Structure formats: structure tokens, C-alpha cells
């Protein structure tokens, strides 16, 4: 494909890894703390409606996912972390997290490895969300690494301040009276990253998912888009174009309680922003078995 956003969110090096192992405690229903091996994307930058789609950018945003020496603590390589949350009232929730700066071992991507090394630093994350209705929320978040990174422009050496921001609106837009938990949901997300260090300077994505189409209450149908824009340093270094845009259409067909078939169609415009590469049509399917 040669795309920057990855059309399959389970694309990863082979290996057997420990992805989650944590303990948590709540305090009077108003706050809590969690510590251990944590997937950052289960706590921060969560796009619940986007979970239907197969493109990686509909999970954690691509501006955030690209960051760090081995990515943040997300699939397929998670690391040690600590998360605290507080609910001050008025449907607000505030979270803060501290994670390994470089989860795993970049030299051995299939291994499970944990360490807090001085030269790797740490990743700090904070997010605030307001649950406007029981089924719709808006939120903003920020992240920053404490260590320095090589600049894309080698003339600038190593730089500190690798950081970014994101904003999300996500939830139910229309409740179908035909059944519980059916109807139309949608989301919109935008994010920024330090273009001196990260190839993707900003991104925007969103889409719609209908649960219960054609009277089939367990099925889901959705359409979505994501667009990333590459920063000037990355464009100068690679001699590439400005942006990459992907559209996706997907249908999750529930065969029975244990088996789901999900045909999927994606169209990628200017993979990795390379103007000499043709647009790509990706046709595929995913089979999901549960037990």
C-alpha cells in the first residue's frame, strides 16, 4: 500500500506479548487510579463510534499514534503506566496519565519488555471530557514527551518539546425506536503534532455508524474518512506531497452469537502524500469469532 495511516488496525509484527495487566481502585465513585501494563488507547483518545472501522486512524488518532521512539503504549506494544481520573461533577471527567516513553524494545518488536530508562523519558497525557448526554460526549486532550528526539531536518539536531493536542465529539445522534441501542452514531476528531519531529502535522477524521440497519439489530453499517497533512520538514525531506486521505465503508454482518463477517472497502488518495503513486482501492473482509 505505502500508505501512512495503515488500512488494517491489526497489522503488526508477529509475536506473543502481554498487552494488559493492571490493578485499579476507585475512591467514593468520584475518582480512581490504575497502574500496571496499560493500553493508552483504552483510556485516552477513545473514539467509540470509530471502533467499527478497520483503518488504524479510526482508533487512536494518527497524529498521536506516530509519536515516540516506538509509538505510545498502544497495540501491538504496550508498556508500564499509571492513570488517575477525577469526576468533579456536572458530567465532567478529568484524566491524567504517565507512561513509558519507549514501550517495548524497538530492536525486538515481538518481545514483551518493560523499563523506565533515563534517556527514554516518559509520556505525559491529560484529557477532559464532558458527557453532554448519556450517549454523547466532547473532549480535549494533550500529550508531551519529557525526552528529546531527532528532528526531521538533521541540521536541527535533537529537539525537546515533542507534544500534541486533540479534540473529539462522539456519540449517538439518533435513537431508533425499533430497538434498544440501535440508531445513528457519529464522531469527529482533529489533532495536531509537533511537525519538527513528527511527519504528520495534523489530522482530521470522522464518520457515521448505523446500528440495526434493515431491522437486523446486531448489524452495523458505517462510512468514515480520515485526512492527514504532512508537515513542511517531512515534505522537504521526502520530496512528497501535502496530504493523504482515506475513505472507508464497512458492514458488520452478525451471522450468529459467535461469528461476525465484516466486508470492507477503502479508497486511499495519494498514499503517504506521494504524488507519483496512484490512488489505491482496498477490498477486504474481516471474520470475528468469539467464545
N, C-alpha and C positions, 0 to 999 in steps of 0.2 A: 504493500500500500504506500509506504513512505509518508504516511500522514503523521502529524504531530500529536493528535488527540487520542489515537488508538480506538479502532472501531469495536474491539471486544474488551470488555472490562474484566475478563478473566485471563487475558493474555499475560503470561508470566513465566519466568524460568522454572524448570522442573525442580521439585524439592519438597521435603516434608518439614513443615515449620509449625512452631507454636505461635498462634495468632492472637489469642486472648486468654489471659489468666489473671484475674484481678479480684480484689476484695473491695467492698463498698459499705458505707454506713450513712444512714440518714439521721438528721437531727431535728426532731419535732415537726417533720413534714415541711420544714422551711428551707432546708439546705442539706448538704451532704458532701462526702468525699469518696473518691475512688482511687486506688493505687494498684499498680502491677503492670502487666503487659496489656496495652490498650490500643485498639484501633481508633486513631484520632477521629476518623470519619463517622464513628458511631456517636460522637459527642458534639463535634463541630462541623460546620458547613454541610449540614444534612439537608438533602432535597428529597423529601419523602415521595412526592409525586414522580420525580425523575427516576425512581428505583426500577420502574418497568423497563427502561431502555438499556440497550447493550453497549452503547458508546461510553467510554470511560468518563467523558466530560459531563455526563449526567449523574455522576456520583459527586465526589469532591470536585470543586472547580479546577480547570486545567491550570489557571494561574497559581493556585496553591499546590496542586499535585506535582508540578515540575520542580518545586523548590527543594533546597537542601542537597547534601552530598550523596544521599541515597533515597531522596524523596522524604516526605514527612512519614510519621508512623501510621501507614495505611497498607492495605493489601498490595503486594504479597509479603511485604516485610514490615512487621510491627516491632515496636520497641517498648522500653520502660517508660512509664509516665504517671502523672498524678493529675487528677481533675477535681476541682471543687465547684459546687454550684450553690446559689442562694436565690430564694424566691421572696423578694421584698414586698410582694402584693401587687394588686392591680394587673394581674395576669402577666407580670414580668418574670423572666428568669435570666440570671446573670451567671456565666460560667467562665472559669479561667483554668488553663492547663499548662503543665510543664512536661516536656518530652525530651527524649534523647535527640541530640542534634543530628546524629547519623545513625539511624536504626539499622541493625544487622551489620553485615560485613560486605561492602561493595565488591571486594575481591572474590567472595564466595557467596553469590546470591541465593544459593539453595540452602544455606545453613541458617540455623537459629543462633543468634549471637546478641548478647546484651552488654553494654558498657557505657559509662559516662566518662569520656576522656576529655582532658582539658582542651586539647586542640579542636575537638568536635563541638564543644559548647552545648547549648540547649536550644530548644524551640519553645517560645512562649506564645500562647494563643489565648484570646479572650473573645467572648461573644455575648451579646444581649439580644433576647427575643421577647416579643410581646404577642401573646396569644389573643388576637383581636376577637376571635370567636372560638368555640370549642374545636373547630376544624380548620382554622386559618390563622397563620402567624406571619409576622415580619421580623426580620432580624438583621443585625450588622455584626461583623467580626473583624478582627485584626490579628496578624501574626508577625513574629520577628525572631530571627536567629541571633544568638549572642556572639557567635564566631564570625570570622571574616571568610570571604570567598574570592576566588579568582574572578576578575572582571572579564566580560566577554571580549572587550578590547584589551589585548595583552599589554598595551602601553600604559594602562592604568593600574597594573599590578593587582594586589589583593585589596578588597573593599569590605568595610563593615556596613551594618545597617540593612541587611537583606530582609525586606519586610513586604507586607501587602495588606490589602483590605478587601472585604466582600460584603455584599448586601443581598438578601433573599426575601422574596414573598412567595408563600407556598400554602396551598390548602384547597378545600372544597369550594367550588364556585356555584354548583347547582346540585341539590339533593333530589334524586329521582324517587318519587313516591312509590315506585313499583317494588322497591326492596330496600332493606337496611344496608348501609354502606355502599350504595350504588349512586351513580351520578357523575358529574363532570368536575374534575380537579385540574388545577393549573399551577404553574410556578414560573418565576422569572428570577434570574440570578445574574449579577455582574461582579467582576473582580478586577483588581489591579495588582501588579507585582513590580518590583524594582527592575527596570529594564537594563540597568547597568550590569546586572548579574544573571538575570533570567531571560531566556529567549522570548517568552510570551509576556508582553507588557500589559495586556488587558484582555478580558473575555466577557462575552455576554451569551446567555443561553436561556432556554425556557421551552414550554410546551404544554400540551393538554393530554389528559388521560380520561377516558370514559370507562367506568366500572359497571358491568352489567349490560353491555350492548346486545341488541337483538333478543332481549329477555333472558340471556344467559348470565346469571348473577355472578358467577365466579370468573367470567372472562374479563379481559381488559384490552382496550384498543387505544393507541396513542400516536401523536405526531409531535416532533420536537426539532429544535435547531440549536446549534452552537457555533459561535464565531470567535476565533482568537485573532488578535492582531500582534504581530511581532515587533519588538522594539527596534529602534534605529541601529543600536550596536549589533544586534543579531542580523539584521538585514545587510549591513555593511560587511560583516564577517562572512556570511554565507552567499552574498550576492543574490539573495532570494527576494520574493515578493512581500507584499504587505500583510496578507491575511489568509486564513484557511477557514472555510465554512462547511459545516456538515448538517444535512437534513436526515431525519430518521423517522420511519413509520414502522410500527410494531403491533402485533396482535398476539395476546397470550390466550391460548385456547385450552381450557381445562377439560382434559379427557376423562379423568375421574379424580378421586380424592388424593391419589398418589402420583399422578402423571400429568404434566403440562407440556404442550407443544407451543413454541413461540416463533413463528416465521417473522423475518425481519428484513427491512430494506433500508439501505443507507446510500446517500449520494454526497460525495466529498468534492468540493470545489477547491482547486489549487492546493493539493496536498502539501503540507509544510510551507505553503506560500510560494512554492516553486512555479514560476510562470511557464516553464518549458515542459512541465509534467501535465498530462491530460487529466481531466476530471475523472473520478472513479465511481462506478456503480458497484455496490457491495450487496449481494443477495445471500442470505443465510438463514439459519434457524437454530434455536436452542431447545433442548429437551431437558426438562427439570423433573427429577424423580425425588420423592420424599418418602420417608418411612419412620 
